Amino acid sequence: MNGTEVLDYAREAVYVMLLMAGPLMAVALLVGLIIALFQALTQIQEMTLVFVPKIVAIFFALILLLPFMASTLGSFMNKTMESIIIVGGSI
C-alpha cells in the first residue's frame, strides 16, 4: 500500500465521518436556532432551556438516521476489509 492509497482511505474516512455526523449536527443547529429565536422573541434568557430540546431532537434524529449511518459505516468497513484481504494476499 503506497502513500496515495493511504491518503485516499483517509479522505474517504473523513467523508464517511461527515456523512454520519452531518445530519445530527444539522438537527442540533436547527433546534438551537429555533430556540434562540424563541428566546429572543420572548426575552427568556434561561440557559438550561436550550439543552433539553436539543438532546431530545438529537435522540429522535439518531433513532431515525441509525439505519443510514449503519449502512454507510458498514459499506466503508466492507471496502476496507476487502482492501486488507487484497493487500494481505499479495504479500
PAZAPA-4460 file (N, C-alpha, C; in steps of 0.05 Angstrom, whole numbers, plus 32768, in hexadecimal, padded with zeros to 4 digits):
% residues 91
    n_x    n_y    n_z   ca_x   ca_y   ca_z    c_x    c_y    c_z   seq   type   mol
   8011   7FE9   8000   8000   8000   8000   8012   8019   8000     1      M     A
   800E   802A   7FED   801F   8042   7FEB   8011   805A   7FF8     2      N     A
   801E   8070   7FF7   8014   8088   8004   7FFA   8093   7FF8     3      G     A
   7FF7   808F   7FDE   7FDF   8099   7FD1   7FC6   8089   7FDA     4      T     A
   7FC9   806F   7FDD   7FB2   805F   7FE7   7FAC   8066   8004     5      E     A
   7FC0   806B   8014   7FBB   8073   8030   7FAC   808E   8031     6      V     A
   7FB4   80A1   8020   7FA6   80BA   8020   7F8A   80B7   8015     7      L     A
   7F85   80A5   8002   7F6A   80A0   7FF9   7F58   8095   800F     8      D     A
   7F63   8082   801E   7F53   8077   8035   7F4E   808C   804A     9      Y     A
   7F62   809D   8050   7F5E   80B2   8064   7F49   80C6   805B    10      A     A
   7F4A   80CD   8041   7F36   80DF   8036   7F1A   80D3   8037    11      R     A
   7F18   80B9   8030   7EFE   80AC   8031   7EF4   80A9   804E    12      E     A
   7F06   80A4   8060   7EFE   80A2   807C   7EF3   80BD   8087    13      A     A
   7EFF   80D3   807F   7EF5   80ED   8087   7EDA   80F2   807A    14      V     A
   7ED7   80EA   8061   7EBD   80ED   8053   7EA7   80DC   8061    15      Y     A
   7EAD   80C4   8069   7E9A   80B3   8077   7E93   80BF   8092    16      V     A
   7EA7   80CA   80A0   7EA2   80D7   80B9   7E8F   80EE   80B6    17      M     A
   7E93   80FE   80A1   7E82   8115   809C   7E65   810C   8094    18      L     A
   7E63   80F6   8085   7E49   80EB   807F   7E3A   80E1   8097    19      L     A
   7E49   80D6   80AA   7E3C   80CC   80C2   7E35   80E2   80D6    20      M     A
   7E47   80F5   80DA   7E43   810A   80EE   7E34   8122   80E3    21      A     A
   7E35   8127   80C9   7E29   813E   80BE   7E0B   8142   80C3    22      G     A
   7DFB   812D   80BE   7DDE   8131   80C3   7DD7   8136   80E1    23      P     A
   7DE6   8129   80F3   7DE1   812E   810F   7DE9   814B   8117    24      L     A
   7DFF   8154   810C   7E08   816F   8112   7DF4   8184   8106    25      M     A
   7DEA   817D   80EE   7DD6   818F   80E2   7DBD   8191   80F3    26      A     A
   7DB4   817A   80FE   7D9C   817A   810F   7DA2   818B   8128    27      V     A
   7DB9   8188   8134   7DC0   8198   814C   7DC2   81B5   8145    28      A     A
   7DCC   81BC   812E   7DCE   81D8   8126   7DB2   81E4   8121    29      L     A
   7DA1   81D5   8114   7D86   81DF   810F   7D76   81E2   8128    30      L     A
   7D77   81CF   813A   7D69   81D2   8154   7D75   81E9   8164    31      V     A
   7D8F   81EC   8164   7D9B   8202   8172   7D93   821D   8167    32      G     A
   7D91   821F   814D   7D88   8239   8141   7D6B   823F   8148    33      L     A
   7D5A   822A   8147   7D3E   822E   814E   7D3B   8237   816B    34      I     A
   7D4A   822A   817D   7D48   8232   819A   7D54   824D   819E    35      I     A
   7D69   8254   8190   7D75   826E   8193   7D62   8284   8189    36      A     A
   7D53   827E   8174   7D3F   8291   816A   7D28   8294   817E    37      L     A
   7D20   827D   8189   7D0B   827E   819E   7D14   828E   81B6    38      F     A
   7D2D   828A   81BF   7D37   8299   81D6   7D39   82B7   81CF    39      Q     A
   7D41   82BD   81B7   7D43   82DA   81B0   7D28   82E7   81AE    40      A     A
   7D14   82D8   81A5   7CF9   82E4   81A2   7CEB   82E7   81BD    41      L     A
   7CF0   82D4   81CF   7CE2   82D5   81E9   7CF4   82E1   81FF    42      T     A
   7D0C   82E6   81F9   7D20   82F1   820C   7D24   82DF   8225    43      Q     A
   7D21   82C5   8220   7D27   82B2   8235   7D44   82AA   8231    44      I     A
   7D55   82AF   8244   7D72   82AA   8241   7D7A   8293   8254    45      Q     A
   7D6C   827D   8253   7D73   8266   8263   7D86   8254   8254    46      E     A
   7D9D   824F   825E   7DB1   823F   8250   7DAA   8222   824E    47      M     A
   7D9B   8218   8262   7D94   81FB   8262   7D7E   81F5   824F    48      T     A
   7D70   8209   8244   7D5A   8205   8232   7D65   81FA   8217    49      L     A
   7D7E   81FE   8211   7D89   81F5   81F7   7D8F   81D7   81F8    50      V     A
   7D98   81CD   820E   7DA3   81B2   820E   7D8E   819C   820B    51      F     A
   7D78   819D   8219   7D65   8187   8218   7D59   8183   81FC    52      V     A
   7D4F   8198   81EE   7D45   8193   81D3   7D5A   818A   81BF    53      P     A
   7D73   8193   81C2   7D88   818A   81B1   7D8E   816C   81B5    54      K     A
   7D8F   8164   81CE   7D95   8148   81D4   7D7E   8136   81C9    55      I     A
   7D65   813F   81CD   7D4F   812F   81C4   7D4F   812E   81A5    56      V     A
   7D54   8144   8198   7D54   8145   817B   7D6A   8134   8170    57      A     A
   7D82   8135   817C   7D98   8125   8172   7D93   8107   8177    58      I     A
   7D86   8100   818D   7D7F   80E5   8193   7D6C   80DA   817E    59      F     A
   7D57   80E9   8177   7D44   80E0   8163   7D51   80DF   8147    60      F     A
   7D62   80F2   8141   7D70   80F2   8128   7D83   80D9   8126    61      A     A
   7D8F   80D3   813C   7DA1   80BC   813D   7D92   80A2   8138    62      L     A
   7D7A   80A0   8145   7D6A   8088   8140   7D61   8086   8123    63      I     A
   7D59   809D   8118   7D50   809E   80FC   7D66   8099   80E8    64      L     A
   7D7E   80A3   80ED   7D94   80A1   80DA   7DA7   8089   80E0    65      L     A
   7DA2   807A   80F4   7DB4   8063   80FB   7DB7   804F   80E4    66      L     A
   7DA1   8047   80D6   7DA6   8034   80C0   7DB8   8040   80AA    67      P     A
   7DB5   8059   80A3   7DC6   8066   808F   7DE3   8066   8099    68      F     A
   7DE7   806D   80B2   7E02   806F   80BD   7E0F   8053   80BE    69      M     A
   7DFF   803F   80C6   7E0A   8024   80C7   7E12   801A   80AB    70      A     A
   7E01   801F   8097   7E08   8015   807D   7E20   8024   8071    71      S     A
   7E22   803E   8077   7E39   804D   806E   7E53   8043   807A    72      T     A
   7E53   803F   8094   7E6A   8035   80A2   7E70   8018   809A    73      L     A
   7E5B   8008   8096   7E5F   7FED   808E   7E6C   7FEA   8072    74      G     A
   7E63   7FFB   8060   7E6E   7FFA   8045   7E8B   8003   8045    75      S     A
   7E91   8017   8055   7EAD   8020   8057   7EBE   800A   8063    76      F     A
   7EB4   7FFD   8078   7EC3   7FE8   8085   7EC7   7FD0   8072    77      M     A
   7EB3   7FC9   8062   7EB6   7FB3   804F   7ECB   7FBA   803A    78      N     A
   7ECB   7FD3   8030   7EDF   7FDB   801D   7EFB   7FDA   8029    79      K     A
   7EFD   7FE2   8042   7F17   7FE2   8050   7F21   7FC5   8054    80      T     A
   7F0F   7FB3   805C   7F16   7F97   8060   7F1E   7F8A   8046    81      M     A
   7F10   7F90   8030   7F17   7F85   8016   7F32   7F8E   800E    82      E     A
   7F39   7FA7   8013   7F53   7FB1   800D   7F69   7FA4   801D    83      S     A
   7F63   7F9E   8037   7F76   7F91   8048   7F7B   7F74   803E    84      I     A
   7F65   7F67   8035   7F68   7F4C   802B   7F78   7F4B   8011    85      I     A
   7F73   7F5F   7FFF   7F81   7F60   7FE6   7F9F   7F66   7FEB    86      I     A
   7FA5   7F79   7FFC   7FC1   7F80   8002   7FCE   7F69   8011    87      V     A
   7FC0   7F5D   8024   7FCC   7F47   8033   7FD2   7F2F   8021    88      G     A
   7FC1   7F2A   800D   7FC5   7F14   7FFB   7FDB   7F17   7FE8    89      G     A
   7FE3   7F30   7FE3   7FF9   7F35   7FCF   8014   7F35   7FDC    90      S     A
   8016   7F33   7FF6   8030   7F34   8004   803E   7F19   8001    91      I     A
***
